[in-house]
Every structure is written in structure tokens, then in C-alpha cells.
Amino acid sequence: MGDFIGSVWWMIVSLGLLVTFHEFGHYWVARRCGVKVLRFSVGFGRPLWSRRDRHGTEFAIAAIPLGGYVKMLDEREGDVHPAEHAFAFNRKTVWQRIAIVAAGPAANLLLCMLLLWAMFVIGKQDYSATLGQVQGMAAEAGLRSGDRVLGVDGRSVGSWSEASMLLTTAAMDRHDARLDVVDEQGSARTRILPLSRLPAGFDEQRVPSLAGLGWQFMLQPALVSDVMPGSAADGLIKPGDRIVAIDGRAIASADQVSPHIQALGERGGPGMIEVEREGDRLALELTPNAAAGQDGKTDYRIGIAVGSNQAPAYDARVQYGIFGAVPAAIRETGRLATDSLGMMKRMLTGHASVKNISGPVTIARVANASAKRGTDWFLYFLALLSLSLAIINLLPIPILDGGHLLYYLIELVKGSPLSERAMAAGQYVGLAVLAGLMGLAFYNDILGLVPR
């Protein structure tokens, strides 16, 4: 229940901030162009609060916090007193109308850079792109545990998340990835990860693991958190013990315990399980118990729970001074924009799944998770969401800002505005496209809530 309330709260905060900034862009430029603004609303529906300024603009906060709008004086939407014709939006030059419409996405782009600047000044913490477990095609490519990925396909990476994203896009494009790595001894080398060998229809959210890569920060020590009464381990292993070896094979992380217990049970007979307890190393003889598995096979267990619910400490940090953060924020905005547009292109061409389209449920969940991780991560989330809002609004779909810009560009070319009939037809098309996208986003959101 706490996560639900937190998700709803942080979604309202996030969308409220971004929508307010977006609509303020429209409002500010409209006022500078001499257009009378009738209402500035954050949210839709019945106003919960409103006030009117000396210029006659009503500022309102409405009941449905999933958007907002700026309503301007316009002869196409109602009668306008002749004395106010000069203040109507439709009476302005095409270039002024373009500026007013483009100001919303431009405001979100500017906000993205400001948020990234603040994030870099504070310092963004993350996990380094250091490899933990390496197997499968990654091991065949010559990658080893302890290698740190410095670059993917010529692009430098500073964290595991950046490396994972670049590996995912390479897999979507069906080409092998060139990894620049440095090993634990400091020796630099290049390895080719054959991502083109991934099977068709692979899970795009699991590309690194499908390629045999496991990040070091995900490897938790094999600490015993619980022992089941009456089990094979009861009376021998205690909570707090660290398992260091099973049947003579070293254990480096919690995820290795279960497969080694299974192998010990399949071998048959007792085996030695070595643990560290209060600085001492103990060798304990155990025989795993057999149990029926869900797949019909026999599972072997000793009755312990290993691992920790605590997140590992961050081992990477990106931080700049007040002035140094400016070019860094601009570069990061450009990188995020390029990646976002690239993903949209891949979805249109079929190289990426439309499952990547998400809606308010996913936004709420990610907003809550980002807020929990700290101010730096929440700022990054807001920046990415603000940039996404700018890009989506610039799509040439009627109803969106990009659709209006398309109308005005056509007007520039033909020398006169489009007919009201043509614009009305475009609005219907835009509504249909937007409804389809929203339906797909909600479908993906609901699918993401279903346990697999």
C-alpha cells in the first residue's frame, strides 16, 4: 500500500512540475507576442483552486493531474470583441504562432538541461560497469570477471546502466558489439561480443544476461539469513555465516549456492560446506534433502536462505562544478535525445518491440523507485521524462504541438492557412492515433504488472 501511495504521489509531483513548465513556455511566449491568455490550467476538469491576475488570465489547478493547457483568445473558438481582435492568437503572424506553439517543447528541453545540470552539481551515484559473473558467449569472447567496460562501440560509458543500454541497442540492430575493457591488472584490450547470435524474439530487457554478462554489483555475498528448523543445515549452519565453498568449489556470490547444492545432491552422499563464522573457517558435513521440483525433476536443498535485501554501496560517481556541469548537461541532453529518437526509429522499423512504449502506471512506478534512490536519481528521471515530453509533443500528430507546427509549415509553403475542414479532419486522425498509442501504453503497463 505504501508503494502505491508513493507511486501516485511522485507521479503527480513529476507530471505537475513538467506540465507546468511546458505550459509556462506557451504562456510566456504568447504574452510576449501580444496574445491574451484566458486560462493557465495545471490539470483537467473542475478547478480545485483558481485566481485571476490583472491581465484577466485565470490560473487554475484542476482535479485530474494528468496534463494541462493554456487557453488563448481565438476567434475560431468563440466570439471576440472587436476591441480585442489584435490580441487574438489567430490574428498573429505565422511565425509568431510557430514560436508560441514551439515554446512548450522548448521549455521542456530547457528544463531537461537544468535538471541534468543540478544532478551533475549534486553528483550522480551509480554502479561501475565492472563484470562479475561471465559465461556463455561473453566468456567465449574473452571477457573475464573483474573486467571493467570503458566503452561500447566507440562510446565511452561510466556506469553499468549506460553499458547495458548500448548493448541492448546493438542487439536490437543485430550487430556485434565492440567492448573496450580494462582488466584487474590495468591492461586494456578490446573484445567483440557476438550479439548477432542472440535468437530472434529475445527479451530486450535481459540482453546482458542473455549474452552471459553479470555485473559485479549484483553479486551479493553468500550470507546465510535464515535456517529452516528440521532441515539438513539445522544445528550446523547459523544465520550470519558466510558460505565460501561447497564440495570443494569456491563460492563467490549468493547466486552460486543453489546450483552447487543441486550438484552436490545429484552426486549423492554427504559433502563439505565451508563457512566463515566470526573470523573462523569451518568445514561442515551435510547431505542435501531431496524434494520434488515444479518441473518434475528432483530438487536438492539444505534448508537455508542466503543473500541480503540491502542494496550494495555505489562504487561510481559523476560530479562537476557549477560551471563544468553546464557542458556536461548539454552533452547528456544530446545523448539522451539521440538514444530516444533512435529507439523510436527502431520501433517504427520493427527492430525494437512496441513493449517499450509505457504509460502512467510505469511512470508512477519509476518515479517512486527513483525518489527512493535519492535526489540525484529523481532529477535524472525528471530530466528524461521532460525530454520525452518535448519529443512526443513535437511529433507531427494533429492535437499535439507538432501537428500544429505541421499546419503552420504548410501555411508557409502554400501562402495561406489550411481550411477549417482540413484541420478538423486532421484533428480526428490525431485523436485516433493518440488513442491508439495511449491504449498500447496502458496495455503494456498492465502486462508489466502481471507476474511471469
C-alpha positions in Angstrom: 0.0 0.0 0.0 2.9 2.3 0.8 4.4 1.8 -2.7 1.1 2.5 -4.3 0.6 5.8 -2.4 4.2 6.7 -3.1 3.9 6.0 -6.8 0.8 8.1 -7.1 2.3 10.9 -5.2 5.6 11.1 -7.1 3.7 10.8 -10.4 1.6 13.8 -9.5 4.6 15.7 -8.4 6.6 14.8 -11.6 3.8 15.5 -14.1 2.7 18.6 -12.3 6.2 20.1 -12.5 6.8 19.1 -16.1 3.3 20.2 -17.4 3.6 23.5 -15.5 6.9 24.2 -17.1 5.6 23.1 -20.6 2.5 25.3 -20.4 4.5 28.2 -19.0 6.6 28.1 -22.2 3.4 28.6 -24.2 2.1 31.3 -21.8 5.4 33.3 -21.6 5.9 33.5 -25.4 2.2 34.2 -26.1 2.3 37.1 -23.7 5.4 38.4 -25.4 3.7 38.2 -28.8 0.7 40.2 -27.5 -1.8 37.3 -27.2 -4.3 37.5 -24.5 -4.2 34.3 -22.3 -7.6 33.4 -20.8 -6.6 30.5 -18.7 -3.5 28.7 -17.5 -4.5 25.3 -16.1 -2.5 22.6 -14.5 -4.7 19.5 -14.8 -8.0 18.9 -16.5 -11.6 19.0 -15.2 -13.1 21.1 -12.5 -10.7 23.7 -11.0 -9.8 22.9 -7.3 -8.2 26.4 -7.0 -8.1 29.4 -9.2 -7.2 33.1 -9.2 -7.2 35.8 -11.8 -4.4 38.3 -12.4 -4.7 42.0 -13.5 -4.4 40.9 -17.2 -7.5 38.8 -17.0 -5.7 35.4 -17.0 -7.2 32.8 -14.8 -4.6 30.5 -13.2 -6.1 27.2 -12.1 -5.2 23.8 -10.6 -7.7 21.2 -11.8 -8.8 17.8 -10.4 -7.2 15.5 -13.0 -3.4 15.9 -12.7 -2.5 14.2 -16.0 -1.8 17.3 -18.2 -2.7 20.9 -18.5 -3.4 23.6 -21.1 -3.2 27.3 -21.9 -6.3 28.7 -23.4 -5.8 31.8 -25.5 -8.1 34.3 -27.1 -9.0 32.9 -30.5 -11.8 33.9 -32.9 -12.1 30.2 -34.0 -13.2 29.2 -30.5 -15.8 31.9 -29.8 -16.8 35.5 -30.4 -14.2 38.1 -29.7 -14.9 41.7 -29.1 -13.7 43.9 -32.0 -11.5 45.9 -29.5 -9.6 42.7 -28.7 -9.1 41.4 -32.2 -5.4 42.4 -32.1 -4.9 40.2 -29.0 -6.3 37.0 -30.7 -4.0 34.1 -31.4 -5.4 33.5 -34.9 -4.6 37.2 -35.8 -0.9 36.8 -35.2 1.7 36.1 -37.9 2.5 32.5 -38.8 6.0 33.0 -37.3 4.5 34.2 -34.0 2.2 31.3 -33.9 5.1 28.9 -34.6 7.0 30.5 -31.7 4.1 30.2 -29.3 3.5 26.5 -30.1 7.2 25.5 -30.2 7.7 27.2 -26.8 6.2 24.3 -24.8 8.6 21.6 -26.1 11.4 24.1 -25.9 10.6 24.8 -22.3 10.8 21.0 -21.5 14.1 20.8 -23.4 15.5 23.6 -21.3 14.1 22.1 -18.1 15.8 18.8 -19.0 19.2 20.6 -19.2 18.6 22.4 -15.9 17.7 19.2 -14.1 20.8 17.4 -15.5 22.9 20.4 -14.5 21.6 20.2 -10.9 22.2 16.4 -10.9 25.8 16.8 -12.0 26.4 19.5 -9.4 25.0 17.3 -6.7 26.8 14.3 -8.1 25.1 11.2 -9.6 25.9 7.9 -7.9 25.8 4.6 -9.8 27.5 1.3 -10.1 30.5 0.9 -12.3 30.4 -1.3 -15.4 32.5 -4.0 -13.8 31.8 -7.6 -14.7 31.0 -10.1 -12.1 29.9 -13.5 -13.5 30.9 -14.2 -17.1 29.7 -17.2 -19.0 28.3 -18.3 -22.4 29.1 -16.1 -25.4 30.7 -13.4 -23.2 33.3 -15.9 -21.9 33.8 -17.2 -25.4 34.6 -13.6 -26.5 37.4 -13.4 -23.9 35.7 -11.3 -21.3 36.6 -12.2 -17.7 35.2 -11.5 -14.2 36.7 -8.2 -12.9 36.9 -6.6 -16.4 35.6 -3.1 -16.4 33.8 -1.9 -19.5 35.1 1.5 -20.6 33.3 1.8 -23.9 30.8 0.1 -26.2 31.1 0.6 -30.0 33.3 3.7 -29.6 31.1 5.4 -27.0 32.5 5.8 -23.5 30.5 4.5 -20.6 30.6 5.5 -16.9 28.2 3.0 -15.4 26.6 -0.4 -15.9 23.3 1.2 -16.9 24.9 3.1 -19.8 26.7 -0.1 -20.9 23.5 -2.1 -20.7 21.6 0.4 -22.8 24.3 0.4 -25.5 24.5 -3.4 -25.5 20.7 -3.5 -25.9 20.6 -1.2 -28.8 23.4 -3.2 -30.5 21.4 -6.3 -30.0 18.2 -4.7 -31.5 20.3 -3.7 -34.5 21.5 -7.2 -34.8 25.2 -6.4 -34.8 28.1 -7.5 -32.7 29.3 -5.0 -30.0 32.9 -3.9 -29.6 33.8 -3.6 -25.9 36.8 -1.7 -24.7 37.7 -3.1 -21.3 40.4 -2.9 -18.7 41.2 -5.9 -16.5 42.0 -6.1 -12.8 45.7 -5.7 -13.6 45.1 -2.5 -15.6 45.7 -4.0 -19.0 43.4 -2.5 -21.7 42.0 -4.6 -24.6 39.1 -4.9 -27.0 36.6 -7.8 -27.2 33.8 -8.4 -29.7 30.6 -9.6 -28.1 28.6 -11.6 -30.8 25.2 -10.2 -30.0 24.0 -11.0 -33.6 23.9 -14.6 -32.4 21.0 -13.9 -30.0 17.9 -15.8 -31.1 15.0 -13.9 -32.8 12.5 -12.5 -30.3 14.9 -12.2 -27.5 13.9 -10.4 -24.3 15.2 -6.8 -24.9 15.2 -6.2 -21.1 17.7 -9.0 -20.5 20.3 -8.6 -23.2 23.4 -8.5 -20.9 22.3 -11.7 -19.0 21.4 -13.4 -22.3 24.9 -12.6 -23.5 26.4 -14.2 -20.4 27.2 -10.9 -18.6 26.6 -10.3 -14.9 27.5 -7.0 -13.3 29.7 -7.1 -10.2 27.4 -5.0 -8.0 24.6 -7.6 -8.5 26.7 -10.3 -6.8 25.8 -10.4 -3.2 28.0 -12.3 -0.7 26.6 -15.7 0.3 25.5 -14.7 3.8 23.0 -17.0 5.5 19.9 -15.1 6.5 17.8 -17.9 7.8 17.9 -21.7 8.6 14.8 -23.8 8.4 14.1 -25.9 11.6 14.5 -29.7 11.0 16.5 -29.2 7.7 19.8 -30.7 6.9 21.5 -27.4 7.9 19.7 -27.1 11.2 22.2 -27.2 14.1 25.2 -26.9 11.8 24.9 -23.6 9.8 23.8 -20.4 11.6 22.4 -17.1 10.4 25.3 -14.8 9.7 27.6 -17.5 8.4 29.2 -16.8 5.0 29.4 -19.8 2.7 32.8 -19.8 1.0 32.9 -23.3 -0.6 30.6 -26.2 -1.4 32.0 -29.7 -2.1 35.5 -28.1 -2.7 34.2 -25.5 -5.1 34.6 -21.8 -4.2 31.5 -19.7 -3.7 31.9 -16.0 -4.7 28.3 -14.9 -4.5 24.8 -15.9 -3.3 23.6 -16.9 -6.7 26.1 -19.7 -6.8 24.9 -21.5 -3.7 21.7 -23.2 -5.1 23.4 -24.7 -8.3 26.3 -26.1 -6.2 23.8 -27.6 -3.6 22.0 -29.2 -6.6 25.2 -30.6 -8.0 26.1 -32.0 -4.5 22.8 -33.7 -4.2 23.0 -35.2 -7.7 26.4 -36.5 -6.9 24.9 -38.3 -3.9 26.2 -38.7 -0.3 27.4 -36.1 2.1 29.6 -33.2 1.1 31.7 -30.5 2.9 30.2 -27.0 3.1 32.8 -24.4 4.3 31.6 -21.3 6.1 33.2 -18.3 7.7 31.9 -17.6 11.2 33.2 -14.8 13.4 36.6 -14.9 11.7 36.9 -18.7 11.8 36.6 -21.0 8.8 34.6 -24.1 9.5 34.1 -27.3 7.4 30.6 -28.8 7.9 29.5 -32.2 6.5 25.9 -32.1 5.1 23.7 -34.3 2.9 21.1 -32.3 0.9 17.5 -33.4 1.2 15.6 -34.3 -2.0 12.3 -32.7 -2.9 10.0 -32.8 -5.9 10.6 -29.8 -8.2 7.9 -28.0 -10.2 9.3 -29.3 -13.5 9.1 -32.9 -12.4 12.9 -33.1 -11.6 14.3 -33.6 -8.2 15.5 -30.5 -6.2 18.1 -30.8 -3.6 18.1 -28.4 -0.6 19.8 -28.0 2.7 17.2 -25.6 4.2 18.9 -22.2 4.2 18.2 -18.7 2.8 21.1 -16.7 1.5 21.5 -13.1 0.3 20.6 -9.7 1.6 17.7 -7.3 0.9 20.1 -4.3 1.2 21.3 -2.6 -1.9 25.1 -2.7 -2.4 27.1 0.5 -1.9 27.6 2.7 -5.0 31.1 2.5 -6.5 30.9 5.2 -9.2 30.1 8.9 -9.0 29.9 11.5 -11.7 30.1 15.1 -10.5 31.1 18.5 -11.8 31.5 22.0 -10.5 28.8 24.7 -11.1 30.4 25.8 -14.4 31.7 22.4 -15.6 28.2 20.9 -15.2 26.8 23.2 -18.0 28.6 21.5 -20.9 28.1 18.1 -19.3 24.3 18.7 -19.1 24.2 19.8 -22.7 26.1 16.7 -23.8 23.9 14.4 -21.7 20.8 16.0 -23.1 22.1 15.4 -26.7 22.9 11.8 -25.8 19.5 11.1 -24.3 17.8 12.8 -27.3 19.8 10.7 -29.8 19.0 7.5 -27.9 15.3 8.3 -27.6 14.9 9.1 -31.3 16.9 6.0 -32.1 14.6 3.9 -30.1 11.5 5.5 -31.8 13.0 4.7 -35.2 13.7 1.1 -34.2 10.1 0.6 -33.0 8.8 2.1 -36.3 11.1 -0.2 -38.4 10.4 -3.3 -36.3 13.9 -3.6 -34.8 12.6 -2.9 -31.3 9.4 -4.1 -29.6 6.5 -1.8 -29.0 6.6 -3.1 -25.5 9.0 -0.3 -24.9 6.0 2.2 -25.0 4.9 2.8 -21.5 2.1 4.8 -19.8 1.2 6.4 -16.5 1.4 3.2 -14.4 5.1 2.7 -15.4 5.8 6.4 -15.0 4.4 6.2 -11.4 6.4 3.1 -10.5 9.7 4.5 -11.9 9.0 7.9 -10.2 8.6 6.2 -6.9 11.7 4.0 -7.4 13.8 7.0 -8.5 12.7 9.1 -5.5 13.7 6.2 -3.1 17.2 6.0 -4.7 17.9 9.7 -3.9 17.7 13.2 -5.2 20.3 12.6 -8.0 18.3 9.7 -9.5 15.0 11.6 -9.2 16.5 14.6 -11.0 17.7 12.2 -13.8 14.2 10.7 -14.0 12.6 14.1 -14.3 15.1 15.2 -16.9 14.4 12.1 -19.0 10.7 12.5 -18.6 10.9 16.2 -19.6 12.9 15.3 -22.7 10.4 12.6 -23.6 7.5 15.1 -23.2 9.3 17.5 -25.6 10.0 14.9 -28.2 6.5 13.4 -28.1 4.9 16.8 -28.4 7.0 17.6 -31.5 5.6 14.5 -33.3 3.6 15.6 -36.4 0.4 14.4 -35.0 -2.6 16.8 -35.0 -3.7 17.8 -31.5 -0.1 17.7 -30.3 2.2 20.7 -30.7 4.0 19.0 -33.6 0.7 18.7 -35.5 0.0 22.5 -35.2 3.6 23.2 -36.3 3.0 21.0 -39.3 -0.1 23.1 -40.2 1.9 26.3 -39.9 4.7 25.0 -42.1 2.1 24.0 -44.8 0.7 27.5 -44.4 4.2 29.0 -45.0 4.6 26.9 -48.2 1.2 27.5 -49.7 0.9 31.1 -48.6 -2.5 30.7 -46.8 -3.9 28.7 -43.8 -5.3 25.3 -44.2 -9.1 25.1 -44.5 -11.0 24.5 -41.3 -12.3 21.3 -42.8 -8.8 20.0 -43.4 -7.7 20.9 -39.9 -10.8 19.3 -38.4 -10.1 16.1 -40.4 -6.5 16.2 -39.1 -7.8 16.5 -35.5 -9.9 13.3 -35.9 -6.9 11.5 -37.3 -4.7 12.8 -34.5 -7.3 11.7 -31.9 -7.3 8.2 -33.3 -3.5 7.9 -33.4 -3.2 9.3 -29.9 -6.0 7.0 -28.6 -4.2 4.0 -30.1 -0.8 5.0 -28.6 -2.5 5.5 -25.2 -4.2 2.2 -25.4 -1.0 0.4 -26.2 0.8 2.2 -23.4 -1.9 1.1 -20.9 -1.8 -2.4 -22.2 2.0 -2.6 -21.7 1.5 -1.1 -18.2 -1.0 -3.7 -17.2 1.1 -6.5 -18.8 4.0 -5.3 -16.7 2.0 -5.8 -13.5 1.2 -9.4 -14.3 3.8 -11.7 -12.6 5.6 -14.1 -15.0 
